[in-house]
């Protein structure tokens, strides 16, 4: 019986390692993801007002017949980043690292049917990643960003 428990424990540890490795490749670890909050501040609620909108290089990923990515644009004295999805069939979220405490936060659309999240400013975020909310969630590449 003791041998079965040890073998089962090793298998569980290996499977947990695969889950953690998959999340790390996606740019998010289970510890930080579970601790993340929905903090978007009151920064750029409607990114359509931004100028020079373009995709943050290296963030596009595909899902079904659509895609999702992190966009950036200039508004006021700062650049903002937000998650955007097009025909991907799931709501987007923006995962971002806060400059001050290096914690991971997640931003969601203002409405459930939204195709983009509010924008997070360059002076707050240094790493960004688009995500599609589903079962399971789908993660795009995480990249360093500074506006």
PyMOL commands that set and color helices and strands:
alter all, ss='L'
color gray80, all
select helices_A, chain A and resi 2-26+30-35+47-49
alter helices_A, ss='H'
color red, helices_A
select strands_A, chain A and resi 37-38+51-55+61-63+66-75+78-86+91-98+104-108+120-121+125-133+138-139+143-144
alter strands_A, ss='S'
color yellow, strands_A
deselect
rebuild
show_as cartoon
